């Protein structure tokens, strides 16, 4: 909104109006705005939740300090949603297709998570929203996101065109301006660790005999990624500050990836695809980062509020769609490695338990408890120590993700 207003003021030659044309300025304003909103709105929301006695129902799993959390307000994901949406509406270019896609993702998955929390808290149904409805919501979002990326005319990319090196009179190489080819509408993505290599989903599906139906395979991949990452974030939200802190680290890395992907100069230097209009996503990533950090003010141990599914499902989906938009989804297993590990720990635990029960008549476990963070709790580690070590691991994974841009 403010972006359009100041754009109009600049056309009238109003002094200072051009400041909003600078991406870094708007990104800084977005993160500050998100922090302020989460801190101010968060306090009021927590007070309201306490007045309504909207607290978390705790099932006794024998974990240290677990029952002390009984009655802690939940549905705090509303703080994150407000702190993302409001700054983005104010400081981002709302005509940008990628911003529209991320706003839709935030509201869509936030609504599904809110429905789940509402059923648990207000209707006193511990099971919450039926799993099938969650899956329908994730699949529907995947179809929309996949279709937009596959068919929308504004979703394009450019690849650098190799040109012969030029030398001056003395035979020294001269500096050249990066040259990129024409904008193309292709289902390509960056392949980690391989230089000058991209994965074309269309060609891949064609080689498998699907002809011109490559977009169907791409949409199925999008559905899988969104479902996996959103569920991973949901499983990670089991300790105070764990999901929020991990997401903040990921958001910072995504902001850098969006900046270099949307810059001709950096895309050429790093030898990656230049994706027009994705630079605007830096504003969204900044708001996302500020929202997660602001939420930690109230969510770090001992938590004053839990994010609930309202927050966890939406932040996972945001990360997935963001990575898809900048064609870095193959980096998700590294960047969102914490979510992946939490997912795998549950899958392995359940699979092994069922297998051993059929084979030996008694189910056995790989971990003391899953998801993985509960395994370390069972081993006697304090909750805050587990969270801090997961954060450190997340920082390492984020740095390694950024390094992969040069490790090719």
HURA-V98173 format. One record per residue. N is the residue number from 1. RES is the residue in one letter. PSI is psi in degrees with one decimal (999 if undefined). NEAR is the number of other ideal C-beta (glycine too) atoms within 12 Angstrom. D_LAST is the distance of its C-alpha to the last C-alpha in Angstrom with 2 decimals. Layout:
N,RES,PSI,NEAR,D_LAST  N,RES,PSI,NEAR,D_LAST
This chain:
1,X,-52.3,20,40.21  2,X,-31.5,27,40.22  3,X,-46.9,34,37.41  4,X,-37.5,21,39.71  5,X,-48.9,18,42.69  6,X,-26.7,26,41.16  7,X,-39.5,21,39.81  8,X,-42.6,16,43.44  9,X,-35.4,19,44.70  10,X,-37.1,19,42.38  11,X,-20.2,13,43.81  12,X,6.5,13,47.17  13,X,36.8,10,45.94  14,X,125.7,15,46.54  15,X,134.1,10,45.34  16,X,-11.4,14,42.35  17,X,-26.2,21,41.51  18,X,-8.3,19,38.32  19,X,-32.8,21,36.81  20,X,-6.7,30,35.75  21,X,-15.0,22,33.54  22,X,120.4,20,31.13  23,X,-41.5,31,28.43  24,X,-36.4,20,28.11  25,X,-46.6,23,31.89  26,X,-33.8,37,32.10  27,X,-41.5,37,29.29  28,X,-41.4,24,31.25  29,X,-35.1,30,34.44  30,X,-42.6,43,32.94  31,X,-37.5,36,31.92  32,X,-44.2,25,35.32  33,X,-41.7,35,37.13  34,X,-39.8,45,35.48  35,X,-46.1,33,36.41  36,X,-45.0,26,39.96  37,X,-45.2,35,40.47  38,X,-36.8,45,39.21  39,X,-44.4,25,41.39  40,X,-49.2,21,44.50  41,X,-34.1,32,44.26  42,X,-44.9,39,43.20  43,X,-45.0,23,46.37  44,X,-40.0,21,48.62  45,X,-43.0,36,46.98  46,X,-41.3,31,47.33  47,X,-42.5,17,50.97  48,X,-42.3,19,51.61  49,X,-38.2,32,50.02  50,X,-40.0,20,52.18  51,X,-38.1,12,55.26  52,X,-1.5,15,54.61  53,X,43.9,17,53.89  54,X,88.3,29,50.59  55,X,162.2,28,49.18  56,X,135.7,33,46.82  57,X,121.2,27,48.52  58,X,128.6,21,47.37  59,X,126.7,15,47.63  60,X,111.9,13,48.48  61,X,8.5,19,45.77  62,X,24.5,14,46.99  63,X,143.4,27,44.24  64,X,130.1,22,45.19  65,X,4.7,24,46.03  66,X,-47.9,23,45.43  67,X,-18.1,16,48.94  68,X,-16.6,17,49.08  69,X,-4.8,29,46.71  70,X,130.7,17,49.28  71,X,-5.8,20,50.29  72,X,131.3,32,47.28  73,X,141.6,37,46.76  74,X,-171.0,43,44.03  75,X,20.8,39,42.63  76,X,-8.3,52,41.00  77,X,-20.8,51,38.08  78,X,-31.3,42,40.33  79,X,-45.7,49,39.52  80,X,-45.4,57,35.78  81,X,-45.8,47,36.49  82,X,-40.3,35,38.87  83,X,-16.3,50,36.63  84,X,-52.5,52,33.81  85,X,-45.6,37,35.93  86,X,-50.7,32,38.35  87,X,-35.8,42,35.96  88,X,-42.4,47,33.82  89,X,-32.3,29,37.06  90,X,-42.5,30,38.10  91,X,-12.2,41,35.06  92,X,161.4,43,32.68  93,X,104.8,35,33.14  94,X,-8.6,26,34.79  95,X,-5.5,15,34.46  96,X,127.2,33,30.70  97,X,-33.9,28,29.94  98,X,-37.8,42,27.13  99,X,-43.0,39,29.56  100,X,-41.6,30,32.19  101,X,-41.3,40,29.99  102,X,-35.0,47,29.15  103,X,-42.0,35,32.81  104,X,-44.3,28,33.91  105,X,-44.8,46,31.61  106,X,-49.4,44,32.99  107,X,-41.2,28,36.58  108,X,-56.7,35,36.30  109,X,-28.1,46,34.90  110,X,-38.2,41,36.95  111,X,-40.8,28,40.05  112,X,-43.8,44,39.33  113,X,-38.3,45,38.78  114,X,-40.8,34,41.92  115,X,-40.5,29,43.93  116,X,-46.4,36,42.91  117,X,-38.4,41,43.89  118,X,-43.2,24,47.07  119,X,-39.3,25,48.23  120,X,-44.1,28,47.64  121,X,-51.3,31,49.30  122,X,-36.5,20,52.01  123,X,-0.9,15,52.89  124,X,33.2,14,52.59  125,X,105.6,16,50.62  126,X,-24.7,15,48.24  127,X,-21.4,16,46.22  128,X,-156.2,30,45.34  129,X,134.9,30,44.06  130,X,140.6,15,43.96  131,X,-34.9,17,40.56  132,X,-34.6,12,40.99  133,X,-33.6,21,41.31  134,X,-45.2,32,38.12  135,X,-42.4,22,36.29  136,X,-42.2,19,38.01  137,X,-42.6,35,36.86  138,X,-42.1,38,33.22  139,X,-42.8,26,33.36  140,X,-43.3,26,35.16  141,X,-41.2,41,32.59  142,X,-39.3,35,29.82  143,X,-42.8,26,31.80  144,X,-50.4,28,32.27  145,X,-46.3,43,28.68  146,X,-40.0,35,27.39  147,X,-40.4,22,30.11  148,X,-47.7,29,29.45  149,X,-34.6,41,25.74  150,X,-31.3,32,26.71  151,X,-19.1,20,29.75  152,X,133.0,21,30.21  153,X,-22.7,14,30.29  154,X,-6.4,24,28.67  155,X,97.5,32,25.48  156,X,174.5,28,23.36  157,X,163.4,33,19.98  158,X,142.6,30,18.95  159,X,143.8,29,16.14  160,X,139.8,26,15.90  161,X,123.6,15,18.08  162,X,130.4,14,17.22  163,X,151.9,14,20.17  164,X,139.9,10,21.61  165,X,146.1,12,21.36  166,X,147.1,14,24.69  167,X,156.0,12,26.66  168,X,-169.7,11,29.83  169,X,-30.0,7,33.13  170,X,4.9,7,31.99  171,X,10.9,9,28.90  172,X,144.1,10,26.54  173,X,135.9,11,23.56  174,X,153.3,14,24.61  175,X,135.9,12,22.81  176,X,147.8,18,22.04  177,X,133.9,13,22.09  178,X,137.0,23,19.16  179,X,119.2,18,20.43  180,X,150.6,26,19.67  181,X,-170.5,17,21.46  182,X,152.6,14,24.16  183,X,134.3,18,23.89  184,X,149.0,21,23.50  185,X,94.6,21,24.51  186,X,150.8,29,22.05  187,X,65.2,35,20.98  188,X,155.8,32,17.24  189,X,159.1,35,14.60  190,X,136.0,37,10.91  191,X,118.2,25,9.12  192,X,146.1,30,7.04  193,X,-7.4,18,4.15  194,X,124.3,17,4.67  195,X,140.7,17,4.70  196,X,28.1,15,8.39  197,X,133.4,18,9.32  198,X,154.0,30,11.84  199,X,119.7,26,14.48  200,X,108.3,25,17.95  201,X,-35.7,33,20.52  202,X,-48.0,28,23.31  203,X,-37.0,20,22.27  204,X,-45.0,23,21.55  205,X,-33.8,24,25.06  206,X,-40.0,19,26.54  207,X,-22.3,14,25.35  208,X,3.2,14,27.09  209,X,16.3,11,30.26  210,X,-1.1,18,30.48  211,X,-127.0,14,30.64  212,X,11.2,14,30.71  213,X,24.1,19,30.67  214,X,-30.3,27,26.92  215,X,-27.7,29,27.57  216,X,-45.7,23,29.60  217,X,-38.8,28,26.78  218,X,-44.5,38,24.57  219,X,-38.4,30,27.42  220,X,-38.5,23,27.81  221,X,-41.8,32,24.18  222,X,-44.1,40,24.82  223,X,-45.2,31,28.03  224,X,-44.2,24,26.43  225,X,-46.8,40,23.77  226,X,-44.2,46,26.50  227,X,-45.1,35,28.93  228,X,-46.0,33,26.66  229,X,-40.4,47,25.40  230,X,-38.9,48,28.90  231,X,-35.6,38,30.53  232,X,-43.0,41,28.09  233,X,-37.8,47,29.02  234,X,-41.4,41,32.64  235,X,-31.5,36,32.55  236,X,-23.6,46,30.93  237,X,70.7,45,33.86  238,X,-10.8,42,36.13  239,X,155.1,43,36.38  240,X,118.7,37,37.28  241,X,-4.0,39,34.33  242,X,-54.5,47,31.68  243,X,-40.2,50,30.54  244,X,-45.8,49,31.13  245,X,-42.4,40,29.24  246,X,-41.1,50,26.23  247,X,-35.8,53,26.19  248,X,-41.6,42,26.50  249,X,-44.7,41,23.36  250,X,-41.0,47,21.45  251,X,-40.4,46,23.18  252,X,-44.5,33,22.03  253,X,-39.8,40,18.33  254,X,-36.1,44,19.04  255,X,-42.8,39,20.85  256,X,-43.1,33,17.93  257,X,-39.4,44,15.66  258,X,-39.0,42,18.65  259,X,-46.1,33,19.24  260,X,-31.8,33,15.93  261,X,-28.1,40,15.94  262,X,8.0,36,19.54  263,X,126.8,31,19.24  264,X,-42.4,25,18.90  265,X,-50.9,20,18.08  266,X,-35.3,27,15.31  267,X,-39.2,32,13.81  268,X,-44.3,25,13.87  269,X,-40.8,16,12.57  270,X,-4.8,29,9.45  271,X,49.0,25,9.24  272,X,170.8,44,10.21  273,X,139.4,39,13.56  274,X,123.0,36,16.62  275,X,102.3,43,19.07  276,X,142.4,30,22.56  277,X,-5.8,33,24.79  278,X,-14.1,46,22.33  279,X,-30.0,38,22.79  280,X,-23.2,42,26.17  281,X,-14.1,49,24.69  282,X,-36.2,46,24.23  283,X,-44.4,46,28.03  284,X,-45.7,51,28.03  285,X,-35.4,49,25.42  286,X,-42.8,41,27.56  287,X,-40.4,50,30.66  288,X,-44.6,53,29.03  289,X,-47.5,45,28.04  290,X,-37.3,42,31.55  291,X,-42.6,50,33.19  292,X,-42.6,50,31.51  293,X,-44.2,35,32.32  294,X,-38.2,40,35.83  295,X,-32.2,52,36.42  296,X,-22.6,37,35.62  297,X,-35.1,32,38.68  298,X,-10.5,39,40.80  299,X,-11.1,42,38.65  300,X,159.6,27,37.83  301,X,132.6,25,40.07  302,X,130.9,20,42.88  303,X,137.7,37,41.94  304,X,-16.3,30,44.45  305,X,147.6,44,42.92  306,X,148.1,46,40.56  307,X,-28.0,53,38.21  308,X,-176.0,48,39.24  309,X,-22.1,45,37.70  310,X,-39.5,45,38.21  311,X,-46.4,50,35.31  312,X,-43.2,47,33.12  313,X,-37.9,50,32.91  314,X,-41.4,53,32.21  315,X,-34.0,54,29.44  316,X,-43.6,50,27.59  317,X,-38.0,55,27.99  318,X,-46.8,50,26.95  319,X,-43.7,57,23.60  320,X,-49.6,47,23.05  321,X,-36.9,46,24.20  322,X,-48.2,48,22.34  323,X,-37.6,45,18.95  324,X,-39.4,47,20.10  325,X,-37.1,47,21.24  326,X,13.0,48,17.97  327,X,43.8,42,16.12  328,X,26.3,43,14.25  329,X,-23.9,38,16.52  330,X,-9.6,27,14.04  331,X,-6.2,41,13.21  332,X,-42.5,42,16.98  333,X,-25.8,26,17.28  334,X,-55.7,32,15.39  335,X,-46.1,43,16.84  336,X,40.6,45,20.23  337,X,-32.3,32,20.16  338,X,-45.4,46,23.73  339,X,-40.9,46,25.00  340,X,-45.3,34,23.39  341,X,-41.3,29,25.01  342,X,-42.7,40,28.29  343,X,-49.9,30,28.26  344,X,-36.1,25,27.57  345,X,-38.0,30,30.25  346,X,-45.2,31,32.82  347,X,-46.3,23,31.90  348,X,-42.0,22,32.02  349,X,-49.4,27,35.22  350,X,-44.0,22,37.03  351,X,-46.4,19,35.99  352,X,-37.8,22,36.98  353,X,-45.2,22,40.18  354,X,-39.9,17,41.27  355,X,-48.3,18,40.45  356,X,-30.0,17,42.42  357,X,-38.2,15,45.26  358,X,-37.2,13,45.69  359,X,-40.9,12,45.47  360,X,-5.2,12,47.40  361,X,-1.2,9,49.36  362,X,127.5,12,47.81  363,X,137.1,17,44.45  364,X,160.3,20,42.19  365,X,146.8,23,39.31  366,X,-45.2,21,35.98  367,X,156.8,26,35.95  368,X,-31.3,22,39.05  369,X,150.1,23,38.31  370,X,154.6,30,35.58  371,X,173.5,38,33.51  372,X,-35.8,37,31.87  373,X,-30.5,41,33.13  374,X,-27.3,30,36.67  375,X,-43.8,27,36.06  376,X,-30.1,32,35.55  377,X,-43.1,31,38.62  378,X,-27.0,22,40.62  379,X,-3.8,17,39.58  380,X,2.2,14,41.28  381,X,142.5,23,38.52  382,X,148.8,20,39.57  383,X,-45.4,30,38.05  384,X,-33.0,24,36.85  385,X,-40.1,22,35.12  386,X,-46.4,35,33.26  387,X,-45.9,34,32.16  388,X,-41.8,24,31.03  389,X,-33.4,23,28.96  390,X,-38.9,38,27.34  391,X,-44.9,31,26.59  392,X,-42.4,18,25.01  393,X,-41.5,31,22.83  394,X,-38.6,39,21.95  395,X,-43.7,24,21.04  396,X,-44.7,21,18.72  397,X,-38.7,30,17.01  398,X,-43.4,34,16.85  399,X,-43.1,23,15.33  400,X,-36.5,23,12.66  401,X,-44.5,34,12.02  402,X,-34.2,30,11.69  403,X,-30.1,20,9.43  404,X,-20.7,28,6.79  405,X,-23.8,33,6.79  406,X,-20.8,18,5.50  407,X,70.1,17,3.80  408,X,999,18,0.00
